[in-house]
Amino acid sequence: MRPYTLRCPDCGQKIEEDRYTLACPHGCSALIRAVYRKRTLDLRNEPGIFRFADWLPVEGTIASPAGPVTFRSEALSRDLGMKNLWIGFSGYWPERGARIVTCSFKELEALPTAVRMRETGSGTLVVASAGNTGRAFCQTAAVTGVPVVVVAPSAAAKRLWTTEETENVCLITVDGDYSDAIAAANELCTSPGLVPEGGAKNVARRDGMGTVMLDAAVAIGRMPEHYVQAVGSGTGGIAAWEASMRLIGDGRYGGVLPRLHLAQNAPFVPMVGAWQAGRREIVPEIDMPDAGASIAAVYSDVLTNRNPPYGVRGGVFDALSATRGAMYAVKNREAREAGKQFAEAEEIDPDPAAAVAVAALARAVETGAIDPDAAVLLNVTGGGYLRAAEDHDQIVVEPALRIATGAAAGIVPDVLSWVKRHA
C-alpha cells in the first residue's frame, strides 16, 4: 500500500492506485491532491528535499542535496524596516547550505516528479518550459539517467544547461513564447508513449514546491503569518497553501493559514487583473489584451503563462480566497531595483523572478498590507547563478529539433525515434 492516496477536492473521489494520475477519473476539473497517511511532519534522515519524503507522493528517493533552505534575514529585513523576515532560498549558496545547482526551485519539482514517474507511470515525460523548469528536468535526467523531452521557446534555449554531460534530454525549441511551447508539448503528448509532465495537475510538482513552506515552518517553529512569491502559473502559491493546510493538520505549527502575497511582472499580469476585479475567470480581452507584446516587455519572462490554473477548483483563486490573499503588479524598474537591493543586502544574486517578489514585499510593507513586526516568509525562488558558475561546469543542452509555432505534429516520428533509442 502506498503511503498516500489521491483525492479530488471537488467530488471527494478517493483514488487509491496512482498511475501517474493527473486528473479526477470522474471528469472533474479540480486539481487532485495527495493525502498522506502520516499526519505529522516527521523529517527523514535524507539529504535535500527528500527529508520531507513522508509528505511527497513517492516511495523512493534520489540522493540529491537539492532542497529549500530557510534563514532569518538581517540586512534586507533592516532595509525594509521589518523585524521577523525569513527567506526561503532555493538556489545555489553553499555557505548557507543551499545546493540547488540549477539555481531554481524548479528542481524541487523535478526530483519528486522523476521518482513518481518511475514508480507509477510508463513512457517518457514531456516537459514544457520557459527556461527554469526545463533546466531542472535536464539536470534531473543527467543525474538519474531517466530520459525526458523538453519543449522550450527558442529564446530560452540558452538557459538550458546541466552540470553533467547527458544524452538523456531531447530538447525541442519553438519559435514562439512559453504558451507556444506548452501547445507544442500538448500536441506531442497525443502520441502513445509520450506522457505530459502535468504542470499544476502533477501532485509531485506541487508538493515538491510545498517543501519551501515545510522547511520554513521547521526553521521558524511555526508557520509564517505572510508568504510572498512571484508567480507565472501560480502553482507555487497553490503549493504553499496546500502545505499549510497539512501543517495545520499536524497541530504543532499553528492553526491559521499564512496570507498569500503573489506578484506578477507588469505589463503581463492576467491573474492580478482577474483577482482585483473579483473574478474567478481570466478574461483575455480584459486581463491580457496584447499578450504577445506584454510578454516580450517583461523583466522576468518565466512569469508569463497565458493559461495559469487560476479559476480551476483548488487553483490560485481558491488559494487567495482561503488565505485572504493579495496580488501585486510589479514593474520592471521596481524589480530591477529590488533585485539590486537584495543582492547588496544578502550578498547573493537573485533570479529576476525572485526580484519581482522582493519588490512586492517592499510595497506590501510600505502600504501596510504586511505589518513590519509580522513573521513573513519571502520565497526567493532562484538565485546564486554567479556562485554556481564558479563551482560547476554549465554544459549547454543543444536542441535536437527546432520547429515553428504549430509545427509539432510534423516531428512526432523523430521524437519517437529518439525515445526508442534512449528509453
HELIX and SHEET records of a PDB file:
HELIX    1   1 GLY A   48  TRP A   55  5                                   8    
HELIX    2   2 ALA A   75  ASP A   79  1                                   5    
HELIX    3   3 PRO A   94  ARG A   96  5                                   3    
HELIX    4   4 GLU A  107  THR A  120  1                                  14    
HELIX    5   5 ASN A  132  THR A  144  1                                  13    
HELIX    6   6 SER A  154  ARG A  159  5                                   6    
HELIX    7   7 TYR A  178  LEU A  188  1                                  11    
HELIX    8   8 GLY A  199  LYS A  201  5                                   3    
HELIX    9   9 VAL A  203  ILE A  220  1                                  18    
HELIX   10  10 THR A  235  ASP A  250  1                                  16    
HELIX   11  11 PRO A  270  GLN A  276  1                                   7    
HELIX   12  12 PRO A  284  ASP A  287  1                                   4    
HELIX   13  13 ALA A  291  ALA A  297  1                                   7    
HELIX   14  14 ASP A  301  LEU A  303  5                                   3    
HELIX   15  15 VAL A  316  ALA A  322  1                                   7    
HELIX   16  16 ASN A  332  GLU A  346  1                                  15    
HELIX   17  17 PRO A  352  THR A  367  1                                  16    
HELIX   18  18 TYR A  385  ASP A  391  1                                   7    
HELIX   19  19 ALA A  408  ILE A  411  5                                   4    
HELIX   20  20 VAL A  412  HIS A  422  1                                  11    
SHEET    1   A 3 LYS A  14  ILE A  15  0                                        
SHEET    2   A 3 TYR A   4  ARG A   7 -1                                        
SHEET    3   A 3 ARG A  33  TYR A  36 -1                                        
SHEET    1   B 6 VAL A  69  ARG A  72  0                                        
SHEET    2   B 6 LEU A  85  PHE A  89 -1                                        
SHEET    3   B 6 VAL A 376  VAL A 380  1                                        
SHEET    4   B 6 HIS A 226  ALA A 230  1                                        
SHEET    5   B 6 ARG A 259  ASN A 265  1                                        
SHEET    6   B 6 ALA A 326  VAL A 330  1                                        
SHEET    1   C 2 TYR A  92  TRP A  93  0                                        
SHEET    2   C 2 ALA A  98  ARG A  99 -1                                        
SHEET    1   D 5 LEU A 194  PRO A 196  0                                        
SHEET    2   D 5 THR A 124  ALA A 128  1                                        
SHEET    3   D 5 VAL A 148  PRO A 153  1                                        
SHEET    4   D 5 VAL A 169  ASP A 175  1                                        
SHEET    5   D 5 LEU A 401  ALA A 404  1                                        
SHEET    1   E 2 TRP A 161  THR A 162  0                                        
SHEET    2   E 2 ILE A 395  VAL A 396 -1                                        
END                                                                             
